[in-house]
């Protein structure tokens, strides 16, 4: 079955960096574009970034441009999200997302907390 497993979150000070990972299995990873979303406490889940199946085209929410970098390793079925210059407002649960022909799939999320 389709599985998306995020990791790499944690507690980081403002200005720090994190690299989130999403290990995908159960589908042909290199056939699908992938996305990252995040959900801050008390707020709706919002789209952060997307990448096409080949990894050659990326897109970002306007507020995420410049500090967020999405990438993928198709050989190992891994999706990444690099976040630099972290701010307290980046505190959220970050989710990996795959929009497959058979349905829309989510991981369990990885918590990012930015605090001094």
C-alpha positions as CSV (number, residue, x, y, z in Angstrom):
1,X,0.0,0.0,0.0
2,X,1.0,3.6,-0.4
3,X,3.1,4.9,2.4
4,X,4.6,8.3,3.0
5,X,6.9,8.7,6.0
6,X,8.2,12.1,7.0
7,X,11.2,12.7,9.2
8,X,13.7,15.4,10.0
9,X,11.6,17.8,12.1
10,X,12.6,19.0,15.5
11,X,13.2,22.0,17.7
12,X,15.4,24.7,16.2
13,X,16.3,28.2,17.0
14,X,15.3,31.1,14.8
15,X,17.7,31.5,11.9
16,X,18.5,27.8,11.8
17,X,17.9,25.3,9.1
18,X,16.2,21.9,8.7
19,X,16.0,19.3,6.0
20,X,12.8,17.3,6.0
21,X,12.5,14.0,4.3
22,X,9.7,11.9,3.0
23,X,10.2,8.3,2.2
24,X,7.7,7.0,-0.3
25,X,6.7,3.4,-1.1
26,X,3.8,1.5,-2.6
27,X,3.7,3.4,-5.9
28,X,5.9,4.3,-8.8
29,X,7.5,7.4,-7.2
30,X,9.0,8.8,-10.4
31,X,5.7,8.9,-12.2
32,X,4.1,11.5,-9.9
33,X,4.6,15.1,-8.8
34,X,4.9,15.5,-5.0
35,X,4.0,18.3,-2.6
36,X,4.7,19.5,0.9
37,X,2.1,21.1,3.1
38,X,2.1,22.5,6.6
39,X,-0.4,23.1,9.3
40,X,0.3,25.5,12.1
41,X,-1.6,25.2,15.4
42,X,-5.2,26.3,15.1
43,X,-4.8,26.9,11.4
44,X,-5.7,25.2,8.1
45,X,-3.3,23.0,6.2
46,X,-1.6,25.0,3.5
47,X,0.4,24.1,0.5
48,X,4.1,24.9,0.8
49,X,5.8,23.6,-2.4
50,X,5.5,21.2,-5.3
51,X,7.8,19.4,-7.6
52,X,7.2,17.6,-10.9
53,X,7.9,13.9,-11.4
54,X,11.3,14.4,-13.0
55,X,12.3,17.0,-10.4
56,X,12.9,19.6,-13.0
57,X,10.1,22.0,-12.2
58,X,9.4,23.3,-8.7
59,X,6.9,25.8,-7.4
60,X,6.4,27.5,-4.1
61,X,3.7,29.4,-2.2
62,X,4.5,33.1,-2.4
63,X,5.2,33.3,1.3
64,X,7.7,30.4,1.1
65,X,9.8,31.6,-1.8
66,X,13.4,32.1,-1.0
67,X,13.8,30.1,2.2
68,X,12.2,26.8,1.1
69,X,13.7,24.3,-1.4
70,X,11.9,21.2,-2.5
71,X,13.8,18.4,-4.2
72,X,13.6,14.7,-4.8
73,X,15.7,11.5,-5.3
74,X,13.8,9.3,-7.7
75,X,16.3,6.5,-7.4
76,X,15.5,6.1,-3.7
77,X,11.9,7.4,-3.7
78,X,12.7,10.3,-1.3
79,X,11.2,13.8,-1.2
80,X,13.0,16.6,0.6
81,X,12.2,20.0,1.9
82,X,15.1,22.3,2.9
83,X,14.1,25.2,5.1
84,X,16.6,27.9,5.8
85,X,16.4,31.0,8.0
86,X,13.7,29.5,10.1
87,X,11.2,31.8,11.8
88,X,8.9,31.2,14.7
89,X,6.0,31.4,12.3
90,X,7.3,28.3,10.5
91,X,6.3,26.3,13.5
92,X,3.9,23.7,12.1
93,X,3.4,20.0,11.3
94,X,4.8,19.4,7.8
95,X,3.2,16.8,5.6
96,X,4.3,15.0,2.5
97,X,1.6,14.6,-0.2
98,X,1.1,12.5,-3.3
99,X,-1.8,13.0,-5.6
100,X,-2.1,9.6,-7.3
101,X,-4.6,8.4,-9.8
102,X,-6.1,6.2,-7.1
103,X,-6.3,8.9,-4.5
104,X,-4.7,11.6,-2.5
105,X,-2.2,10.4,0.1
106,X,-0.6,12.0,3.1
107,X,2.1,11.1,5.6
108,X,1.7,11.4,9.3
109,X,3.6,14.6,9.4
110,X,6.8,15.8,11.1
111,X,6.8,18.6,13.7
112,X,8.9,21.6,13.2
113,X,9.2,24.0,16.2
114,X,11.1,27.2,15.9
115,X,11.8,28.8,19.3
116,X,14.6,30.3,21.2
